[in-house]
Amino acid sequence: MAMIYVRTKPGRRAWYEGRVIPEDKFIPVTDTPSVRRLIDHWGDIEVEGDAKPKAKPSQQPPAPQPAKAKEQ
């Protein structure tokens, strides 16, 4: 699994593997669904850099655009 660097936001407290995540420095943690929930849903921790998972491109072709009516 990928490792990400996180720290808690001021005034928040979060745990990872039985230890408190500090708010003064970033620590490496495994990018698991529970850690993602702390980041995305609760907002308790912040991620160093841009470590958000990138969306997969769609496998479907784009939908056809409707034809514009001519103005007379």
C-alpha positions in Angstrom: 0.0 0.0 0.0 1.0 3.6 -0.6 2.4 5.7 2.2 1.1 9.3 2.7 2.3 11.9 5.2 -0.4 13.4 7.5 -0.8 15.5 10.6 -3.8 16.5 12.6 -5.4 19.9 12.2 -5.2 22.3 15.2 -7.7 21.5 17.8 -8.4 17.9 16.5 -7.1 14.5 17.7 -6.7 11.4 15.6 -5.1 8.0 16.2 -3.3 5.7 13.9 -2.3 2.2 15.1 -2.8 3.1 18.7 -0.8 6.3 18.6 -1.9 9.9 18.4 -1.1 11.6 15.1 0.9 14.9 16.0 -0.2 18.3 14.8 3.3 19.8 14.6 4.9 17.4 12.1 3.9 15.1 9.3 4.2 11.4 9.9 4.0 8.5 7.3 0.9 6.4 7.5 -0.5 3.7 5.2 -3.2 5.0 2.8 -6.1 2.9 4.1 -9.8 3.5 3.9 -9.9 4.5 7.6 -7.2 7.1 7.0 -9.0 8.4 3.9 -12.2 8.7 6.0 -10.3 10.9 8.5 -9.1 13.1 5.7 -12.2 13.3 3.4 -15.2 12.9 5.7 -14.2 14.1 9.2 -11.5 16.5 8.2 -9.4 15.7 11.2 -6.1 15.3 9.4 -4.4 17.1 6.5 -2.1 15.5 3.9 1.3 16.8 2.9 1.4 17.7 -0.8 -1.3 16.5 -3.2 -1.8 12.9 -2.3 -5.4 12.6 -3.3 -6.2 9.6 -5.4 -6.6 10.5 -9.1 -9.8 9.6 -10.7 -9.7 6.9 -13.3 -10.6 8.1 -16.8 -14.0 7.0 -18.1 -14.1 3.9 -20.3 -17.2 5.2 -22.1 -17.0 7.5 -25.1 -18.3 11.0 -24.5 -22.0 11.6 -25.1 -22.9 13.3 -28.4 -23.7 17.0 -28.1 -27.2 18.1 -29.1 -27.3 20.1 -32.3 -27.8 23.8 -31.9 -30.8 25.3 -33.6 -30.1 28.0 -36.2 -31.2 31.5 -35.3 -33.3 33.2 -38.0 
